[in-house]
Amino acid sequence: MDRLVTLKRNKEFNYVYKRGKAVARRDFTLVYVKSRYGGLRTGFAVSRKVGNSVTRNRVRRRLKEALRMLLPEVRGSYSAIFVARPQIAEAEFADLVSQMRTALRKAGIMPKEAGSEE
């Protein structure tokens, strides 16, 4: 899986919110559900609490890029939504990648490392 495939319709988001399980991190919450479609399909929810439109779009772009870096390691078919928290606007990019990796491993979307303590 090389490309980032996103959830687009309100119906898809609602399905994940209703049926999904959540994994919380400091800067975002990951809501995910097993899917019939191949690969990982993701959505990004960044509310107005995060900041103005420039800040929200920057956060969304950073989340997408962090996920693109981790995409080669992703396994299975899932639909997932990353729900940003207000403090994400000040987060370092490397920290976002680390939190995303941990959340995806906890959710079972990414395989756990051999010597992992989780």
Secondary structure, DSSP 8 states (H G I E B T S, - for coil): --S-EE--SHHHHHHHHHH-EEEE-SSEEEEEEE-SSSSEEEEEE--TTS-SHHHHHHHHHHHHHHHHHHGGG--S-EEEEEEE-GGGGG--HHHHHHHHHHHHHHHTSS---TT---
